[in-house]
Amino acid sequence: MQKGSSSVRVFFEDVNICEDVEVGNNLLSFVPRFESYFKSPIIAAKVDNEIKELKYVISRDCKVKFIDMTQEDGMRIYRRSLIFVLIVATRMLFKEAVNVQHSLSKGLYCEVENRKLSSQDVELIKQKMKWIIEQDFQFRREKVSKDEAVKLFEEKGFYDKARTIKFSENEFVYIYYCGDYVDYFYGHLVPSTGYLKIFDLIQYHDGMVLLYPDKSDPFKLQEFVENKKLFAVYHEYKNWGRILGVSSIGELNEVIANGRIREFIRVSEALHEKKIAYLADQISQNPMTKVVLISGPSSSGKTTFAQRLSIQLKVNGKNPVYIGLDDYFFEHKVPLDENGKPDYESIEAIDVELFNSQLKDLIDGKEVVLPRFNFIERKRTFERRVRLQKDDIIIIEGIHGLNNRLTPMIPDENKFKIYVSALTHLNLDKHNRIQTTDYRILRRIVRDARTRGASAKRTISMWPSVRNGEEKNIFPYQEMADAMFNSALIYELAVLKKYAVPLLKTITREDEEYSEAQRLLHFLSFILTIDDEREIPPQSIIREFIGGSCFYDF
């Protein structure tokens, strides 16, 4: 309630304090009072569940909840701000643009245009970044019209950025300055460069990897672990973009606006089909392969991939036999997670001994009776008799497929492991990366609403738990795969947008999930929509989420 023309009522949620505050105070002025309550520096805040920078000036009654580096929002702001410092340092040294490409280990792989970076180059950039951080330069934000922003970035030669902003649904955008350097970011930044002391920069391939701390330990950099197979898949996707002539959202928008999306979809789907056929050939050419294990994170399209792989194996004269890992859940033995809640994603929830015993018997030519798990009654029945014939191959889909603990009794020469995920390389522009997880959460929001009647609010609220399970049970084993399949389709965000936006808009300012919904809506506002879906084939992976798949009845 307002107490007068010069003061407002502010409730600080973190410390359960409500007090009168003079209009004109910014959030930064309160940080010294409350920082001792947090495990790491405060770098932003939520005002009525909407993320605001610390320079935000309080002008009305509101609720304030501070954000530190142990929160996903906080780490996202830290990374984004660090990217700006990297961009400024590189332009100071080489006058060339940085291309922020994709995540790699606990960092971001970046390249510098027209320059193959040496270790000496990277060390120079690193030292220049340290100098910028020591100077504690302010990040200054300025609101400009869309047309002004487009003109500004065209004059600067940032045509990818201008192209993306041109198609934005917003009439105004916020641009950022660091000294004389200007850029656009679709999210918030820390107040100044002095906040960004924890980072490292290492030379890798033709570029560099920007390392930053993890929210689990924001004061420590995690060791860089080389992911050779993952890196190769990202670059395969980049080559697909070159084939299609699209390397950013702005270029995709131009394809849609110019009426060229029909052929674009066909070629995109053909690239998927060619890759799946190649994997089927690899499997078929090895007579020792009896079991194909498919794993990947939530909403990566594993189910559709397994169906399409089965078809290609049949083309090669093989007969795929599907076995669901979920059917091997224990009836009563459910492990607990660190919070004491049932952890159905733990490998301890699976009857590994029975699973291995039956797989071994099948490979040895014996008949087995496979289980079927009833999730409503949490009971396991045995009703499906199976015996492998000469050309039969077992297809197993489940999150633990790459973990050797799942199949210790099966010789390695009998197994072929495939990691599936939506490993996008399509960003808004060269400096604004779209996270792989953003593709997957949008897929899941759309699918859960369609098949389970779940609200976007519920899906978003569950997502951190899903991510934690992936960090424990999937990502540590991805490099153990014999092959990787990138299920991302370059055009898919333009399809998902039509379904996701109305669902995200049901989340109100009173909901804790509001800030995440607004973040997703904001980056979707830069993407044109594909309304006519007739050109998307029924076997497409995106059909698993929007409906119309030839593999499902729903």
N, C-alpha and C positions, 0 to 999 in steps of 0.2 A: 504494500500500500504506500502511496506517495505521502511523504511527510512535509512537503513544501516544494516551492519552485526550484530550489537549489539542491535538494537531496532526494535520493531514491532508496528503496529497501532492497538489500542484496542478501541472499541466503547462500553462504559458502558451504556446499554440501559435504566436502571432504572433512571438515572439522565441526560440522553441525552448528555453525554460528550464523546468526541473522543480525544485521546491523544497518544503520543509516549510513549512506555513502554520498559524498558530495558529487554532484554531476560534473563530469569533466575529468574525473580520475580514470586512468587506464588500468588494465589488469596487471601490468608490470609493477605498478606501485604496491601491490599487495603480496607479491612473491616473497620478499624478505620475511614477512610475518608467518607465512605458511609452508615455506620450503622444507623446514625441519620435519614435517609430517610425511615427506616423500622419500623414496629410496634413491632417487636420482633427480637431477635438475628439472624444474618445471619449464616447459618450453611452449606451452599453449594452454588453452582452456576451452571448455564447453560452456556456452551461455545459453540457457534454456535448450540444452541438447544440440546446439549448433556450434561447430568448431570456430573459434575466433583466435586471432593472433594476440600476443600479449600487449600489443600496442592499441588494442581495441579500447575505445573510450566508452565508459558506462554512462548511459543516458536514461535508463528506465528501470523499473523494478524487474528483478531477474534472479535466476538461480545460476550459480557459478560452480563448475567442477574443473579443477586443474588437471592438466595432462603432463605426465612426465615420460621419461624414456623407457619405462617398463611397460608402457601401453603401446598397442599396435599403431594407434593414431600418432603417438609421440615419435616412434621410430620412423614412421612414414615422413613426418615433417623434417626430422633430422636428416634422413637420406636425401630428401629433395633439396634441402638447403646446402648440403655437402656437394651435391651435383652442380649447383650454381657456382660454388667456389672453384670446383674443377674446371668448369667452363671458362670462368674469368681467368684463372691461372694459365690455361692453355692458350687462350687468345692473347694474353699479355706476352707470352713467349714465342708463339709460332704464327699468330694471326690466322689460324685455321679453326674450323668448327669441330666441336666434339660431337660424336654420334653415340648416344647412350643406347646400347643395344638390348641386352637381356641380363637376367640374374645368372650368377654362376657361383657355386659354393655359397659362402656368406658375403657375397659382394656383387658388383655390377660390372659386366664386361663392356668396355667402351673403346672406340677407335677414334682417331683423328683423321679427318678427311685429307686426302692427298699426301699422307705421310705414314710410312711404316715405322712404328715407334721402336727405338732402341732402349736398352736399360738405362742409358745415360739420359735420354729424353724424358723418360718416366721419372727419374730422380730429380731432374730440373723442375718438372711440373709439381712434384711432391713438395719440394722446398718452397716453391712459389706459393702453393696452397698454405703451407705453414705460416709464411709471412703474412698472407692475407688474413689468416685467422688471428695472428698475434696483433695485427692492427685493429682488430675488432670493428671493422667497417659495418655501418648500419645497412640493413636491407630496407629500401624505401619502396613502398607500394603506391601505385597511382592508378586511379580509375579513368579509363578512356573509352571512347566509343569504339565499336567494332571496326568501323571504317578507318578511324584514326590508327588503330592497332595494325590493320592490314597495310596501310600506307607506310607506317613506321618500319615494319619488318621487311617490306619489299625494298625500301630504301637501304636497309642494312644488309640486304642480300639473303635474309632468312626466308626464302620462298616457301619452304615446307611449313613453317609456322604461320605465315600469312595465308597460305592455302587452307590450313585447318581452321583458323579463326574466321575466314570468309564464310564457311559453311555453318558456323555456330548459330544456335537458336537465340543466343543472348545478344542484346543490343549493346551491352557494355562488357568489358573485360578488365581484369587487373593485371598490370604489367609491373615488373620489379626492376629496381636499379640497385647495383652494387658499385658505388663510385660512378664512373661514366659508362659502365656496362649495363645494358638493358636486356631483359628477356621476359618470356611469358611462362608461367607454370600454372597448371590447373588445380593446384592446392596451395596450402599455406606454407610460410617459411618461419624460421626462428627470427628473433629481433635483430641479431647481428652475427657476424662471422665468429666472434669470440666463443660462441656456444659449441663450436664444432671441433673441439680439440682431439677427439678420439677418432682416428682414421688411419688408413695406410693405403699405399698405391704401389702395385707391383706390375712389372712388365709381363705380358702374356700374349703369345702368338704375335699378331701384327699390332696389337693394341695394349690395353692395360686393364687391370681389375681394381676397382675402387672398393676397399674393404671398410666396413663400418661395424659397430657393435651390435649384438643381438639384445632384444628386449629382456631376455632372461638374465643377462649380465651386462648392463649398459656401460660399465666402466672397463670392459675388457674386449679386445679384438679376438675373434675366434680364428684359429689357424685355417689358412686357405687350403682346401682339399681339391685337387684337380679332378674334374668330372669330364674326362675325355669323350665319353659316349654322348653325354648330354650336350656338350659343346658342338659335337658333330651334327646332332639333330637340329639344334638351333640354326646352324649354318645351312643345313639342307633346306630349312624353312625359308631362310633368306634367299636362297637360290630360286625357290618356288616363286617368291615375290618378284624376283627379276624376270622370270619367265612370264609372269602375269602382268608385269609392268606396274606393280603396286608395292610400295615400301612404307607407306604411311596412311593414316586415316584420311588425310586430305586427298591423296591420290585415289583411294577407294571411293570417296565422295564424288570425284570427277567421273569415275566410271559409271556410277549410278546416275548422276545428273545428265550424262551424255547418252544414256540409254544403251550402254554396252554391257549391262550386268548379266544378260542371258548367257552370252558366250563365256563370260568370266566365271559364272557358276559352273558351267560344263567343264571348263578346263581345270578348275579347282577340284572338282569331284574326280576327274580323270587322274589327277596327280595322286589323290588318295588311293584310288583303285589300283593304280600301277604299283604303288608301294606295298599294298596288301598282297597283290599277286606275287611280287618279288619275295616277300616273307614266306608265302606258301611254297614257292619254289625252293627256298632254302631248306624248309622243313622236309619237303618231299624228297629231296635229293639225298638225304641222310637216312639210310635204312635202319639205323640204330635209334632214331627218334621215335619214342612211343608216347611221350607226355609233353603237351604244350601248356606252360603255365603263364597266365596273363594276369598282370597286376598293374595297379595305377591308382592315383588318388580319386576322391569323390568327383563325379560328374565329368570324368575324362572320356566317356563314351566307350568304356570297356565292353559292355554287353553287345552293342552294335558291331564293334570291331570283331568280337569273337564270332558273331554270326557271319560276317563278311569273309573272315578268314576261313571259316568252315566251308563256305561256298567255293572259294578258290582252291581249297584242298581237294574238294570233290572233283573240280575240273582236272586236277592232277591224278585222279584215280584213287584218292584216299577217302576213307569213311570216318569222319569225326564223331566221337562219342563224348557228349557233354556231361561233365560231373560238376555239380555245384558245391563249392567249399562250405557254404552256409549249412548244407545238410549234415555236416559233421560237428555241429555245435553240441556241447554237452547238455544234457537235460537239466541238471541241477548244479553242476559245478561252474559257477560264474565268478571269474576273478574280479577284484575291486581295483579301482584306480587310486591315485594319490589322494583323492578327496573322499574315498570310501564309497564311491558309487560303482554300480556294475559296469565293467569294461568289456563290452561285447567285441571290441576291435582288437583285443589282446589275443595273441596266438595261444595263450593258455585257455581260452574259451573253446578251442578246437580240439577234438579228439584226434590228435596227431597220430597216435599209435594205430587206431583203427583205420584211419585214412591211408597210412603207409602200407599197412598189411594188405588192404584191398587193392591198392595200386600195384603192389608187388605180385599179388596173385593174378591180377589181370595181365600184367606183362608176361607172366609165366604161362599164360594160356588157360588159367583156371576160371571157372564160373564163380561170380560173386553176386551177392544180393545187396544192392546199394541202399543206403538210408535215405529217408526223406524227412526233413525237419518241419514240424508244424509250429509256427511262431506264435500262434494264438494260444495253444495248449502247452507250448514248450515241451513237446514230446517228439521222440524220434521213432519212426516205424521203418521196417525193412520190407520193400515190396517190388523193387525193380531188379530183375535178373539180367546180368550182362556177362558176355564172354567175348573177348576180342578176337576178331578174325585177322587174317594176314595183313590187310591194308587199313586196319582201324588205327586211329590215333586219338588219344584221350585229350580233350580240351578242358582245362580247369581255369576258371576265372575266380579270383579272390585277392584280397589285399595282401595276403602273406605269400603270394606265389613266388616272390624272389628270395624269400628268406629260406636259407638251407635247413633251418630247423623244421620246416614243414615237410620236407621229403628226404630225411636222412637215410632211409632204406633203399632209395631209388638211385642207381648209378648215374653220374653226371652225363654219361654218353647217351642215356635214354631220355634226357630232358632238354627242352628248348624253352628259354624264358624270354618273355616279351614285356617290356615296360610301355604302358600307354598313358599319355597325358596331353593336355592342350597346351603345348609349349609355344605360345604365340611369340612372333617376332615383329608383329605389326603394332607400331606405337602411334600416338597422336602426332608427334613430330620427332625431330632428332634429339630433343631434350626431355620430352614428356613420355615416359615409359608406361605402357599398360601392363599391369602385373598379370602373370599367368593365373593367379587366384581370382582375379576379377572376371576372367572368362568363365571360370568354373562356378563361381557363386551365382553369376547371372543365369547360367545353364540350370543350376539347381533350383533357383527361385522360380523359373518358368516351369520346370518339370514338376516340382513339388506342388505348385498351385494347380496344375492340370491333372495330376494322377493321384494326389493325396489330399487335395483340398487344403493344403497348408498355406498360411499367409506368408508374405514376404518378411514380415516382422519375425515370425517364428523361425524361418530359415536362416535369417541373419543372426538371430540370437543363438542358434545352435552351431553356427559356423566356426567360432573359436574352438569348440570341443572337437569338431571334425578335423580342423587343422592340427590340433595337438595330437590326435590319433595318427594322422599322416606323418607327422614329424617323428613319431616313435616307431611306426610299423611299416612305412612305405619308403620314404625318402632315403633312409640310411642304406637301402639295398638296391637302389636304382641302377648303380653302376655294375651290379652283378648280372644284369640282363644280357642275353645274347644278341638282342635287337631292341630297338626303340621305335615306337610309332607315335608321330605327332598328330593328334586328332584335331588340332585347331584348323578351322577353315578360315581363309583370309576374309571372306565376306560375312561371317556368321554374326558379328556384332550388329550389323545392319538389319539382320533378321530378328535377333533376340530383342532388340530395342522395342519393337512394336508390342511385344508381350510383357517385357520387364517394366517399362515405364509406368503403366497403369497400376501395377502391383506395388511398385516402390512408392508411388504417390499416396497409397493408403496409409503409410506410416506418418504419424503426426508429430508435431513438435514436442508433445508430452511423452513420446516413446523414447526410450534409451537408444533404440536403433536408428533414430532420426538422422544423426550425423552421418552414419554409414550410407543410409539411403540417399541422402543429399549428395554425398561424394560420388556415388554410382550414377545418379541422375545428371550430375554436372558433366562427367566425361562422356556420357551418352548424348548430351546435348550438342556435341561436335560431330555426330555421326548421322548421315542421312539414312532414312528407313527404306528397306526393300519391302514393299507392300505385296507385290505379286510373287507368290511362292510356288507357282506352277512349275517353274524350271528346276526346283530343288527335287532331286530324285527320291523316291520312297526309301531307298537303302542308305541315304545320307546319314552321317552321324548326327547332324543337327536335328534330324527327325526324331531321334530318341528323346529330345527335350521339348520340341514344339508340337509334336504329334504328326500323324500321317505316315509312320514307319511301316514298312512291309513286314517287319519282324515281330510286331506286337499287335495285340487286339485292342489295346486302349488308345 
